[in-house]
Amino acid sequence: MRLAILLMTAVMAVAVARPASAEPRWLACKVTDQGGQVRNFSVVFDDRRNTVGVWDGNSMAEGTSVVITFQALRATFPKFSMTYNRNDGAFSMTPLGANYGGLLHGECRRSLPPPGVPEGQR
């Protein structure tokens, strides 16, 4: 009797199981540059599609060379490369050129999509 119930439960679990759905996640980020100016922007990433984008309030920049693991998120953009540590929210940005000089540090926290993001990029 127990075997029949266990088997029936397993069959029902398989019948209602569905694959995990991808959903973009947003981060509100803040970085202070070498001159002391605070820069705020949003980062969107999707684990299943392996994509990362940065929204600066006006436009979306798509990352390349994206690496997403359970612990970190790394991507390269036209003017910088970034690393986000999922464990503690630490964010580092390395400008590709002499824009700000050196490694910039900041933090990111989960957030809702920022206002003004086109519907197709949410």
N, C-alpha and C positions, 0 to 999 in steps of 0.2 A: 504494500500500500504506500509506504513512504517513497519507494523508488518511483512509483507512478506519479506521485505528487511532485517529486523533485524533477522528474523528466518533463512533466507538464509545465512547471515553473520555468525551466530552462528554455523550452520551446517558446513560451510566451515572451520571455526576455529577448530572445533573438528576433521574434516577430516585430516587436515595438522598437528595437534598437535602430538608431539611425546614425549615420556618420556625423562627426563633429562639424559644425558649420563655422566657416571663417567669418570673423567679424573684426573690422579695424578697431584698434584701440588708440586713444588719444592721450598725449602727455602734454602738460603745460610746463614749459621749460624757461629757466632764467639763467643767464650767464653774465658775468661781469668781465669786461675786456680789460686790457692792460692799462687803459686810461681811466678806469673806474666807472665807465658807463655801463649801465645795466641793459641787457638786451633780452626782451621777452619774445618768445615764439612758441609754436606748437609743433609737435612731432606726431605723426600717425604711422602705425606699423601694423602689419598683418602677418602673423606667424605662418599661416598655411600658404599664403601666396608669396611669402618671402619678399615683401615690399616695405619700403620706408619712404616717407615724404616729410618735408618741412614746410609749414604754413607760416608765413611772416605777417599775415594780416591782409596781404594783397594778392599773393600768388603762391602756388605750390611748386616746390622743387622736388623731383624724384631722385632718390638715392641710387647709386650703382654699387657694385661689389658688396652687396648686402649679405651679412652673416647674422642670423638670429639663432640664439641658443637659449636653453632654459635659464641661463645666468646673465647673458649680456646681449646687446644689440649693437652692431657696428655697420656703418655705411659711409660711403664717400659721395660727396656732392661737388658741384663745380668749384666752389670756393673754400671748402673745408671738408674734413673727415670728422666723424663723431663716434663716440662710444657711450652707451648708456648701461649702467649696471642695474639690473632688475632687483637685486637684493636690497640695496640701500638708496636707490634713486639718484646716485651720483652720475653726473654728466660731464664729459670732457670733450672739448672741441679743439682740433688742430687746424688753424687756417693754412690753406695751401698757397703760400706766398707771404709777402711782407705786410699784409693788411693790418694785423693787430700784434703780430709777433708772439711766438711761443704758444704754449698750451693754455687754454682757457678752461676754467672749472665752473661748474654750476650744479643745478639740481633740476630734476623733473618729477612731477607727480601726476598720477592718473587724473584725467579730466573729461568733461563732455566735449564734443566737437565745438570749436570756437565759432562765434558768429561770423557770417560772411563766407563760410566755406561752401562752394558749389555742391549741390545735392549728390552729384555723381562721384565726389571725392570724399564723402563722409564714411 
